Amino acid sequence: MTTGIRFADPRTIADLMAKGEATLVDVRESEEFRALRIPGARLVPLSAFDPAKAQPKPGAQLVLHCAAGVRCGTAAQILRASGYQGEILRMAGGIKAWRAEGLPVER
């Protein structure tokens, strides 16, 4: 049975990450990732999105994020089309919302 795709706010995602319960996948492009990224995020650019590289670590929630929350929707659909059955969280507002919450970033 396939579970849903839903939005989660940056604070909820930060809490999941702090507990080791989330695998954060950044679907922005390489140059965006190099300029600014969330610590611990794995880059899997949407332009060359490979569902196999976006799999969560065992027991972790899969979380997708992009700049503002749009491209991660496309990535979620690609994951579903590839057969991924687990729940997918999309970070509402993307890295822009993450920064607005004052959460940590790397440059």
ABEGO torsion letter per residue (X at the ends): XBBBBBBBBAAAAAAAAAAGABBBBBABBAAAAAABBBBGBBBBBAAABBAAAABBBBGBBBBBBBAAGAAAAAAAAAAAAAGBABBBBBBBGEAAAAAAAGBBBBX
